[in-house]
Structures are given as C-alpha cells and as structure tokens.
Amino acid sequence: MPPPRRIELPGPGPEDVVAGSDGALYTGIADGRILRVARDGGDVQVVARLSGRALGLEALPDGDLIACNTGIGLERVNARSGAVTRLVYSVEGRTLTFCSNVVAARDGTLYFSDSSQRYPLENYRADLIEHSGTGRVMRRTPSGEVDVILSGLQFANGLRLADDESHVLIAETGAYRLTRLWLNGERAGTTDTLIENLPGFPDNLGRGGNGTTWVALPSPRDPIADKLIAWPGWVRKVAWALPERMQPRPQRTAWVVQVDAVGRVVRDLQRPGDLYHFVTGVCELDGALYLSSLVESAIAVVAL
C-alpha cells in the first residue's frame, strides 16, 4: 500500500466511510456526529448528530443515509436537514446490542447486521475471545416489517449486496471468512462460503469494480486467539476475565484486500501502521481508496 494522505476530522472514530449521491464522503465519529467530507479534504461539515454513535452507513440515491446507531438501532438520516428517524429499535422483542452494518436494495429493503447479542461495541473483543456465535443478519422491508434471516454467526460485521442482488455477503469477523446468504432463486435461504481462512479479522466490506469486494482487515490474526477458538467455552470466558495486558490485542497495520466474485484475492494492500492503522472501512471511488478506522481521527486516501 502506498503512503496514504490523511483528511483530518473534528473527532476520532470514523468507523465506516461511504460515497454519497452528491459525490462527497460521509462518515460518523465517536461523539455521534455525521460528517460530510469533501474528497480533497478542504471542507468537513456536520450534517446530523445521533444520540449514540454510528458504525456502518449506507448512502441512498435520494441523498439520505441509513446509519447503524450501535446499541440503539437502525436510523435514517436526512443529510440536508439533519433530521433523524428511527427505523428499527428492537428485533423479536429485544433491543439491538451491536447494530453494525447495513446495505440497501433497489426496492428499499434494508439488510443489517447485529454483531453480538451478548456484548456491545466497547467490549467487542470479549465476543471475539468467547466466540459466542450470536451474530445475526436482519431484513427490513419497505413496509417496515423486520425479520431475522440468518443467525448463529461469529461476529456478523460488514455486508455487501451483490450487484444483481442475488445474495448478501457477510463478513464473519470471528470466523475469518466471508459468507454468502442467497436471497432469491433456487438457492434462496441457503448459505455458502465465498472465502475462508482469511489472514486477518474482516470488518466492513466495500464495493469494487467487476463484482469485486474490498475487505477491511483491522488487524492480522492472533495465534493465541486462534488457539482459544478450539478450547472449551469456560476457558475462553476465563481468558476474557484476565487483565487486558494478558489478552490478545490488535497489531498496528493498515490493510485491505480485494476479492473477486469466486473468492480469489486479486489485490492485497498492506503497510505498517505508522501513518494510519486499524482500518475498519473502505470505499473505492474514481481511482482511489478511502479508508476509515475505529480509532483514528482521519479518513485516509490511497491512490490505486
């Protein structure tokens, strides 16, 4: 990966970055502000403020945004007026613990992930260590009906709707794989694996050209975390109870990979985390990658 250019933001934690219909970038930072960011970095504006904090975002053709307000629910943001409308607060009678990422189909159907039913964002490492398998993907129809379409996932995270909307691709962070859930046709309701045994923890997914998918990898895999997966559940819970300095921790790096429609890695871009690190989101636009991070206070720009 070539050295990135930083677009500084007025706060930390731009977990995801998307391109709006107006050509600008949109991201949400830790204090709940939703930002419109000029691609040259010359203008950063606050367009809305959530009562919580946004993780995944989806830009709609009409200029609105769908935001995963983690721990609260799924919300629609009017990027012109700043108005915020709650779309989903609870599923099957339970509030969402870790609303993570969202994609929109052309008919207005929303697919969104809930990473864990046990732990919120601030304790995300607990779910990865315990390997709870409580991640889910839900669907909200244009009429407002919500149902769970896939459960039992290992930290369901980034989503990518296929260009033909035949399936939704799911990053299972705790399983190091991308899972396909087929939405229509003979395979509707079934799943398979697009790529497994990834060398890092997959986070948000971005749309690439020719049916490809960009995968943000915040950190390489950890040998201790790999071993913990095979141990009994009580051992994993004990590991989470250890002092933080003794637990597996992310390694400092900047890393994204591009995967084609049959699961082949066609680009693997890495660099030391000296200028930017812990990449959690990636957006390709006009020959450049725009990277976001749960811990940085900037968006990074990388020329392709």
N, C-alpha and C positions, 0 to 999 in steps of 0.2 A: 504494500500500500504506500503510495507517495505521501509526503508530509501534508497533513490537512490544513486548511485555512479555517480559523475559528470565527464564528459570528457570536459575539458575546451577548448574553441575555441578562435581564434585570433580576435574576434569581436562579437557584440551582434546580436540577431535576427534570430536564425536558425528556421524559421517558420515551415519547414517540414523536415522530415528525411526519407530516403528510403535506401534499401539494393541494392547494385549494383550486377551485374553478377559476379564480382570478389570477392564477399563476404564482401567488405568494405561498410561503410556507406557514404552517400552523403547528403549534406545539403547546403543551400545558406544563407549567412548572409547579414546584412543590407547594407553593402557597395558594394554589387554586386558580391563578391567573391563566387565561388562554391568550396566547400571543399570535399576532400576525407578523411575520418576519420577511422582509424583502430579501431576495436571494443574494443581492450584493452586500447585505448586512447594513445598508445605510439607514434603514427605518425599522424599528421594532415598536409595535403598538399593542396595547392591551385591548382586547375585543370583548372579553367577558371575564367573570370571576365565579368559580364554583364554590360551593360551601365545603367541599372536600378538596381532592386533588385528582387531576386527570391522569390516566395511564394511556391506553390506546385511544386513538382518534380515527374517525373516518370522515372524509370530506365528501359532501353531497353535491350533485350538479347544480342545485339552486343556490349554492354558497353557504348553506348551513353546515354544521359539524355535528357528528354523533360522538359523544365522549363517554368513556368508561370512567365514571367517578367512583374510584375504587372504595369499597366499603359502604357505598351509598346506593349506586345503581347506574342505570343507563340513562343518559340525558341528551337532549337536543339543544344545540347552542346556535342562536341566531348571531352570526358574526357581524351583522350590521348594527343591530340594536343592543346586543349583549344579553338579550332575554334567554333564560334557561328553562327548559320544560322537561320535567321528569317523565320518562317513558316506561322504565321498569324499576321497581323498588324491591320486589321480592319475587321469588320463584318457588312454587309449590309450598307456599306459606312461610318460607324462610327468607330473611333478608340476605342479600348478596354479601359475602365475606370479602371477595377478592376479584371484583369485576376487572378484567384485564385487557381484552382487545375486542374489536368489533369490525365487521365488514358489512356492506350494504349491497343487496342485489338490485337489479334494474327495476324490479317491481316494488321496491321499498321494503322488502323483507330484510330484517337485520339478523345476523348471526354473531353471537358474542360469547366470550369465554369467561369462566369463573375458575381461577387457578386452584383455589383450595377452599374447602368448606370448613377447615379447621383453623387456619392461620390467616391473618391479614397481611398487608404489604410489609409492615415494619418487621414482621417475623417470617419473611419468605424463606429464609434459609432453614427454618425449622421444618417446613413442609418438605423441602428437598432432602434433608437429612433423614426425617422419619419416613419419607416415601409413602405418603398417606394414600395416594391414588384416589383423591376425592375431587379431582378436576372435572369440569363439565363444559359442554357447549350447548347453548340455548338458541332458540329461534323466536323472534318476534315478528308476527305477520303484520301487514299494513293495517289490519283492523284492530291490532292491539293484543291479540292472543299470544301467549308465551308458553312454550313447552321445552322440555329438556330433550335434545335429540341424541346426545351421547354423554355417557358418564364413565366413571372409573378411570379417568385419565391421570397420568402422572404430571401434575402441574401444567394444565392446559394454559397455553400462553398465546403467542401470535397466531393470527388467522390470515388466510389468503384465499379469496374466492376465485375459482378457475375462470379463465376468460370466457368460457362458454357456460359458466355457472353449473357445470355438471357435478362438481364436488367442491368441498371446502377443505383446505389444507390446514392442519393444526400442528403447531409446534408443541411437543410434549417435552418441556424442559427437563423434567426429572428422568426421562427415559432416553434422552439424546436422539430423538427421532422426529420425523415429520410424518403424520398420519393423515390419510385421506378418508373423508367421510363422503360417500356418494349420495347425491341429493335427488337424482332422477334416473330414469332408465331401468334396465334390468337389475343393476347393482344397487339401486336406491336403498338406503338404510344400512348398507354394509360398509366395512372399513378395510383398508389395506395400508401398507407402509410404503411411502414414496422413497425414503432414505432412512437408514438406521445407523446406529453406532457412530454418530457424529462426534468429532474430536472436541467439541465444546458444548456448552449449555445453550440450546437455541432459544431465542427470545422472540421479538417481533419479526414479522415477515413483510417484505415489500415486493411490489410488482416489478418485474423486469420485462425486457422485450422478448418476443417469440415464445411466450408461455413460460418463461423462466421465473424463478422466485429468488429474491435476496433474503438471506438469513443472517440476522444479527447474532453474534456469539459474544456475550459479555465477558466470558472467561473460559479458558481451557478446562477440560475435565480434571478432576482431582482424584489421585489414586486412593486416598482414604475414603472419599465419598463413594467411589466405585465399589470398594470392599464393603462399605456399610449396607449397600443395597442387598447383598446376599445374606446379611446377618438377620437374626430374629428381630421382630419389631421392638421388643423391650430393650434390646441393645441399642437400637437407633434412637429410642427416646432418651436413654441414658447419655448417649453422645450429645444430644441437643442440650441436655442439662449441664454439660461440662462448661467451664469458663470459656468465654469467647476465644481467647488466645489459643485454646487447645482444639478448636473446631476447624473443619475445612473452610478455607477462605478463598475468595476470588483472586485470581492473579491479574496483574496490571498489564493489559494489552488492548489493542484496537484491532477488531477482526470482523470481517463479513465474508460470507461465501455465497455464490450464485449457483443455483441448482436448476437443471432443465426439467422438462416435463416427464422424463423417465427416471429421474433420480440421480443423474450424473452431475458431479461438481464441475462446472465449466469455468469458474473463477474462484480463486482463494486469495483474498487480500488481507494481509496481516502487517502489523508493525508494532514496535514496542509502545507501551502506553505512556510515552514521555510527553506528547503534545495533546493527547486525547485518549480516554480509556473507558472501559465498561460500556461498550456500545450496545444499546438495547433496541434501537430502531434504525431503519434505513429506508431512504426514499430515492429512487432514481428519477432524474429529470434533466432533459436536454444535455446529456453527456456528462453529468456529474452525479455523485452520490452525496446525499445529505444525511448525516449521521446524528443520532440523538443518544442521550445517556442518562441513566437514572441518577448519576452522581455528579456530572459535570454541570457547569453553568454556561454552556455554549452549545450551539449546533456546529458540527464540523463539516467542511466541504472538501470532497476529494474528487479531482478530475479523473475521469475514466480514460 
